[in-house]
Amino acid sequence: MMINVFQPSLGAEELSAVSEVFESNWLGHGPRTKEFEAQFAAHLDVAPENTIFISSATAGLFLTTELLGLGPDDDVVLPAVSFVAAGNAVAATGARPVFCDVDTHTLNPTAAHVERALTPRTKAVLLLHYGGHPGDIAAIANLCRTRDVRLIEDAACAVASGVDGKKAGTFGDVAMWSFDSMKVLVTGDGGMLYVRDAELARRARRLAYHGLEQSSGFAAAKVSHRWWELNVQDFGRRIIGNDLTAAIGSVQLRRLPEFVERRRAVAEQYDRLLADADGIRLPPALPAGHTGTYYFYWVQLDAAVRDQVAADLLEKGIYTTFRYPPLHKVPAYRGGGAVLPNTDTASSTTLLLPLHQGLDDAEVRTVADELRKAVEHRGAGTRA
């Protein structure tokens, strides 16, 4: 059996919640969707009307570019180590993705990295919290405020992360979280959008459902006594969540603390088992005041052996990977001229080990033992 990098935890509670939705005979956008939005807002300590359950974090990225009016005259700064959905959302508007470098160890950009990439045309910064580490988010948020630049937080990996009690995703203007089947909190597909500005949040909710008002139900969209006549305020699409997946999300949100605690324990076990391993650099510790989601556990190896080690582990039934292939290398984004040495180094040396709440201690020991053997076999040499 393969030891997976990512794996959800689903059980009787989620099944019972789905059964209740079936019994209600309403699977679409409804009361359970609203309940989940309110619960997630409480998790973030923000107003529930500013959170919107949507079909995916990717849909949230595309909607955000529309909310902020990005277009061909604009630049958007984002780390080159980011998911392709971020690059696609920016490039699809005609705006220019401007890729910044990252710290080689954290794989997050610092405020200095972001500042060096700003241009006179910069309208927004789109930041990823790599592996659930909040990174330099407070300083970057302050930089964006002083430069009058919008901050978008791609918090897909950071559902439980924060700095000094403030949740990742609430530092900027807009944020989105992913609940796909590889995340910590899963609904199969789905995501949450947070919009700080109340009026912009109302527009986001309209755009997420055909340009129609949702706040008071379908009836709010009517324009006369003929309730089927519609008042379309914006040209929207349909990217709303539904009660079936929201019911799963509510259960998963209740279980989130136990998930994160187990993931933290797995990460700490890796730290102990690999502490003296030659040729293996462990991930950075979280700074004081930072809390993480423990979405990734990454090690860094000599670039000459990284791929071979990954192949050796796969032969032993241990799946590893690298997230995310650097976007400045993607031809479609026309970022090939960017000189990002830290990104290049990190992307050639970093390997993600299995990390999820379903791992037992024996599996963690197996991964650590086989990693040591593979690195030694490939002759990685001295301590990384």
Sequence and secondary structure as in RCSB ss.txt:
>XXXX:A:sequence
MMINVFQPSLGAEELSAVSEVFESNWLGHGPRTKEFEAQFAAHLDVAPENTIFISSATAGLFLTTELLGLGPDDD
VVLPAVSFVAAGNAVAATGARPVFCDVDTHTLNPTAAHVERALTPRTKAVLLLHYGGHPGDIAAIANLCRTRDVR
LIEDAACAVASGVDGKKAGTFGDVAMWSFDSMKVLVTGDGGMLYVRDAELARRARRLAYHGLEQSSGFAAAKVSH
RWWELNVQDFGRRIIGNDLTAAIGSVQLRRLPEFVERRRAVAEQYDRLLADADGIRLPPALPAGHTGTYYFYWVQ
LDAAVRDQVAADLLEKGIYTTFRYPPLHKVPAYRGGGAVLPNTDTASSTTLLLPLHQGLDDAEVRTVADELRKAV
EHRGAGTRA
>XXXX:A:secstr
  B S      HHHHHHHHHHHHHT  SSSHHHHHHHHHHHHHHTS GGGEEEES HHHHHHHHHHHTT  TT E
EEEESSS HHHHHHHHTTT EEEEE   TTT S  HHHHHHH  TTEEEEEEE GGG   SHHHHHHHHHHHT E
EEEE TT TT EETTEETTSSSSEEEEE BTTSSS  BS EEEEESSHHHHHHHHHHTBTT   TT GGGGB SS
STTSB   S   B B  HHHHHHHHHHHHHHHHHHHHHHHHHHHHHHHHTT TT B      TTEE     EEEE
  TTTHHHHHHHHHHTTB  B S   GGG GGGT TT   HHHHHHHHHEEEE   TT  HHHHHHHHHHHHHHH
HHTT  S  
